[in-house]
Amino acid sequence: MKETSVEAYHSVKEKVISDKVIVLHTMRTACQPMTSQQIADRCTLDYYQVSRRMSELERDGKVECTQEIALNKSGRKAYKWKIKE
């Protein structure tokens, strides 16, 4: 693998970890289930960054999808996420 590819991988990996920390901190501060849009509205990440991290955090066993539904800004239904106990 080329050196530039390795450097790019490490910089992205660090950003992903940072984004996950921001998402979890935002959720803990809110103390309630939230949609990806609601999380993004409360932190420095945009909706797309948050939504990508949610499936990763679920796979990591940190969050879980609830059966609660809310409307996003677009008017579409979205499930709420919560910190896994």
CYANA upper distance limits for C-alpha pairs under 8 A (distance plus 0.5 A):
  1 MET  CA      5 SER  CA      7.11
  1 MET  CA      6 VAL  CA      7.41
  2 LYS  CA      6 VAL  CA      7.00
  3 GLU  CA      7 GLU  CA      6.76
  4 THR  CA      8 ALA  CA      6.61
  5 SER  CA      9 TYR  CA      6.63
  6 VAL  CA     10 HIS  CA      6.84
  7 GLU  CA     11 SER  CA      6.76
  8 ALA  CA     12 VAL  CA      6.68
  9 TYR  CA     13 LYS  CA      6.55
 10 HIS  CA     14 GLU  CA      6.73
 11 SER  CA     15 LYS  CA      6.86
 12 VAL  CA     16 VAL  CA      6.67
 13 LYS  CA     17 ILE  CA      6.86
 14 GLU  CA     18 SER  CA      6.70
 15 LYS  CA     19 ASP  CA      6.58
 16 VAL  CA     20 LYS  CA      6.73
 16 VAL  CA     53 ARG  CA      8.12
 17 ILE  CA     21 VAL  CA      6.87
 18 SER  CA     22 ILE  CA      6.85
 19 ASP  CA     23 VAL  CA      6.71
 19 ASP  CA     45 LEU  CA      8.02
 19 ASP  CA     49 GLN  CA      8.12
 19 ASP  CA     50 VAL  CA      8.13
 19 ASP  CA     53 ARG  CA      7.81
 20 LYS  CA     24 LEU  CA      6.66
 20 LYS  CA     53 ARG  CA      6.72
 20 LYS  CA     57 LEU  CA      7.69
 21 VAL  CA     25 HIS  CA      6.54
 22 ILE  CA     26 THR  CA      6.60
 22 ILE  CA     43 CYS  CA      7.77
 23 VAL  CA     27 MET  CA      6.72
 23 VAL  CA     39 ILE  CA      7.44
 23 VAL  CA     43 CYS  CA      8.13
 23 VAL  CA     50 VAL  CA      7.35
 23 VAL  CA     53 ARG  CA      8.41
 24 LEU  CA     28 ARG  CA      6.60
 24 LEU  CA     83 ILE  CA      8.08
 25 HIS  CA     29 THR  CA      6.60
 26 THR  CA     30 ALA  CA      6.75
 26 THR  CA     39 ILE  CA      7.08
 26 THR  CA     42 ARG  CA      7.32
 26 THR  CA     43 CYS  CA      7.05
 27 MET  CA     31 CYS  CA      6.83
 27 MET  CA     32 GLN  CA      7.61
 27 MET  CA     33 PRO  CA      7.99
 27 MET  CA     34 MET  CA      7.94
 27 MET  CA     39 ILE  CA      7.40
 27 MET  CA     82 LYS  CA      7.76
 27 MET  CA     83 ILE  CA      7.54
 28 ARG  CA     32 GLN  CA      8.34
 28 ARG  CA     83 ILE  CA      7.83
 32 GLN  CA     82 LYS  CA      7.37
 33 PRO  CA     66 THR  CA      8.17
 33 PRO  CA     80 LYS  CA      5.96
 33 PRO  CA     81 TRP  CA      5.65
 33 PRO  CA     82 LYS  CA      5.07
 33 PRO  CA     83 ILE  CA      8.24
 34 MET  CA     38 GLN  CA      6.22
 34 MET  CA     39 ILE  CA      6.79
 34 MET  CA     79 TYR  CA      8.41
 34 MET  CA     80 LYS  CA      5.04
 34 MET  CA     81 TRP  CA      5.78
 34 MET  CA     82 LYS  CA      7.25
 35 THR  CA     39 ILE  CA      6.80
 35 THR  CA     70 ALA  CA      7.62
 35 THR  CA     72 ASN  CA      8.26
 35 THR  CA     78 ALA  CA      6.75
 35 THR  CA     79 TYR  CA      6.38
 35 THR  CA     80 LYS  CA      4.70
 35 THR  CA     81 TRP  CA      6.40
 36 SER  CA     40 ALA  CA      6.66
 36 SER  CA     47 TYR  CA      6.78
 36 SER  CA     50 VAL  CA      6.35
 36 SER  CA     51 SER  CA      5.99
 36 SER  CA     54 MET  CA      8.09
 36 SER  CA     80 LYS  CA      7.85
 36 SER  CA     81 TRP  CA      8.07
 37 GLN  CA     41 ASP  CA      6.64
 37 GLN  CA     47 TYR  CA      5.88
 37 GLN  CA     50 VAL  CA      8.26
 37 GLN  CA     51 SER  CA      8.47
 37 GLN  CA     72 ASN  CA      6.75
 37 GLN  CA     73 LYS  CA      8.16
 38 GLN  CA     42 ARG  CA      7.05
 38 GLN  CA     72 ASN  CA      8.35
 39 ILE  CA     43 CYS  CA      7.00
 39 ILE  CA     47 TYR  CA      8.40
 39 ILE  CA     50 VAL  CA      7.75
 40 ALA  CA     44 THR  CA      7.42
 40 ALA  CA     45 LEU  CA      6.00
 40 ALA  CA     46 ASP  CA      5.77
 40 ALA  CA     47 TYR  CA      5.68
 40 ALA  CA     50 VAL  CA      6.74
 41 ASP  CA     46 ASP  CA      8.14
 41 ASP  CA     47 TYR  CA      8.39
 45 LEU  CA     49 GLN  CA      6.55
 45 LEU  CA     50 VAL  CA      6.98
 46 ASP  CA     50 VAL  CA      6.89
 47 TYR  CA     51 SER  CA      6.55
 48 TYR  CA     52 ARG  CA      6.69
 49 GLN  CA     53 ARG  CA      6.99
 50 VAL  CA     54 MET  CA      6.83
 51 SER  CA     55 SER  CA      7.84
 52 ARG  CA     56 GLU  CA      7.60
 53 ARG  CA     57 LEU  CA      6.50
 54 MET  CA     58 GLU  CA      6.55
 54 MET  CA     63 VAL  CA      7.98
 55 SER  CA     59 ARG  CA      6.61
 56 GLU  CA     60 ASP  CA      6.64
 57 LEU  CA     61 GLY  CA      6.78
 57 LEU  CA     62 LYS  CA      5.80
 57 LEU  CA     63 VAL  CA      6.27
 58 GLU  CA     62 LYS  CA      6.24
 58 GLU  CA     63 VAL  CA      5.38
 58 GLU  CA     64 GLU  CA      6.12
 58 GLU  CA     65 CYS  CA      8.38
 61 GLY  CA     84 LYS  CA      7.43
 62 LYS  CA     83 ILE  CA      6.62
 62 LYS  CA     84 LYS  CA      5.85
 63 VAL  CA     81 TRP  CA      7.13
 63 VAL  CA     82 LYS  CA      6.03
 63 VAL  CA     83 ILE  CA      4.90
 63 VAL  CA     84 LYS  CA      5.06
 64 GLU  CA     81 TRP  CA      6.19
 64 GLU  CA     82 LYS  CA      6.07
 64 GLU  CA     83 ILE  CA      6.94
 64 GLU  CA     84 LYS  CA      6.21
 65 CYS  CA     79 TYR  CA      7.20
 65 CYS  CA     80 LYS  CA      6.60
 65 CYS  CA     81 TRP  CA      5.03
 65 CYS  CA     82 LYS  CA      6.95
 66 THR  CA     79 TYR  CA      7.05
 66 THR  CA     80 LYS  CA      6.13
 66 THR  CA     81 TRP  CA      6.17
 66 THR  CA     82 LYS  CA      7.33
 67 GLN  CA     79 TYR  CA      7.04
 67 GLN  CA     80 LYS  CA      7.70
 68 GLU  CA     79 TYR  CA      6.25
 68 GLU  CA     80 LYS  CA      6.07
 69 ILE  CA     77 LYS  CA      6.79
 69 ILE  CA     78 ALA  CA      5.94
 69 ILE  CA     79 TYR  CA      5.01
 69 ILE  CA     80 LYS  CA      6.42
 70 ALA  CA     77 LYS  CA      6.15
 70 ALA  CA     78 ALA  CA      5.99
 70 ALA  CA     79 TYR  CA      6.95
 70 ALA  CA     80 LYS  CA      7.52
 71 LEU  CA     75 GLY  CA      5.85
 71 LEU  CA     76 ARG  CA      5.87
 71 LEU  CA     77 LYS  CA      5.07
 71 LEU  CA     78 ALA  CA      6.48
 72 ASN  CA     76 ARG  CA      5.97
 72 ASN  CA     77 LYS  CA      6.79
 72 ASN  CA     78 ALA  CA      7.01
